Amino acid sequence: TIFNVSFNYNVTTTSLTDWIGVYSVAKCNNSQCSSGTIFWSYLCNTQSACVSQPPTYGTVTIAIGGCLFGNFKGYYLLNDGYKYSLETEAISISCVNTASLVASTTSVISTLT
């Protein structure tokens, strides 16, 4: 099962390679995430670097699939790197069985400010 999670962002500047990654809350701290997320997108909603300057505010939608358990956050990561400047509230995800995936609706759409 795949579902889409949307993240709103509002920043003062952007780069062609700023991106949003979804990580387990344990994978990021002190403004740094580890490599290895499989759920991510550049600000232009693709997995290729943006060809024109992304706006300083907008929405990034990321498709999440598979059987995940735990608390995850969306992180605004800078310049194709793993340093983040913004993070969302936690998104709780639990796999009920191999055919379905459930996410809490309380924090699915978060504003990165």
C-alpha positions in Angstrom: 0.0 0.0 0.0 1.2 3.5 -0.9 -0.1 6.8 0.5 1.0 10.4 0.0 2.1 12.7 2.7 2.3 16.4 2.0 4.7 18.8 3.6 4.2 22.6 3.4 7.3 24.7 3.6 8.0 28.4 4.0 11.7 29.6 4.0 13.6 32.7 3.1 15.8 31.2 0.3 15.9 27.9 -1.6 18.4 26.1 -3.8 17.9 23.8 -6.7 18.9 20.8 -4.5 17.0 21.5 -1.3 14.9 18.6 -0.4 12.4 17.0 2.0 13.2 13.7 3.5 11.1 11.4 5.8 13.2 9.9 8.5 12.7 7.9 11.7 13.0 10.4 14.5 16.1 8.5 15.8 18.0 9.1 12.6 18.3 12.9 12.9 19.6 15.2 15.7 21.7 18.3 16.1 20.5 19.6 12.7 22.0 16.6 10.9 20.3 13.5 9.4 22.1 10.3 8.4 22.0 9.1 4.8 19.6 6.3 3.8 16.1 7.6 3.6 14.1 6.0 0.8 11.2 8.5 1.0 12.2 12.0 -0.2 11.7 14.6 -2.9 13.3 17.8 -4.1 11.2 20.9 -3.7 10.0 20.6 -7.3 8.3 17.3 -6.4 10.8 15.1 -8.3 13.8 12.9 -7.5 15.9 14.9 -9.9 17.4 18.3 -8.9 15.1 21.2 -9.8 15.9 22.9 -13.1 14.5 26.3 -12.0 14.7 28.0 -8.7 12.0 26.6 -6.4 9.7 29.1 -4.7 10.3 30.0 -1.1 7.0 28.4 -0.1 5.1 25.5 -1.4 4.1 21.9 -0.9 6.1 18.7 -1.4 4.2 15.5 -1.7 6.0 12.2 -0.9 4.7 8.7 -1.6 5.3 6.4 1.3 4.9 2.6 0.9 6.0 -0.6 2.6 5.7 -1.9 6.1 7.0 0.7 8.5 6.6 1.1 12.3 7.3 4.0 14.5 7.5 7.8 14.5 8.8 9.7 11.5 9.3 13.4 10.7 9.7 15.4 7.6 13.0 17.3 7.4 13.9 20.2 5.2 17.5 19.4 4.1 19.9 21.8 2.4 21.9 21.6 -0.8 21.8 17.8 -1.5 23.2 17.3 2.0 22.0 15.9 5.3 22.0 19.1 7.3 18.4 20.2 8.1 17.1 23.5 8.9 13.4 22.6 9.6 11.5 19.6 10.9 7.8 18.7 11.3 6.0 17.2 14.2 6.2 13.4 14.4 4.1 11.3 12.1 3.1 8.0 13.6 3.1 5.1 11.1 2.1 1.5 11.8 1.8 -1.5 9.5 -1.4 -3.4 10.3 -0.6 -6.3 7.9 1.3 -6.7 4.6 -1.6 -5.3 2.7 -2.3 -2.1 4.5 -0.5 0.9 6.0 -1.9 3.4 8.5 -0.7 6.8 9.3 -2.1 9.1 12.0 -3.9 12.1 10.5 -3.0 14.5 13.2 0.4 15.5 11.8 0.3 14.2 8.2 0.3 17.7 6.8 2.8 19.9 8.6 4.1 23.3 7.9 7.9 23.8 7.9 8.5 27.3 9.1 
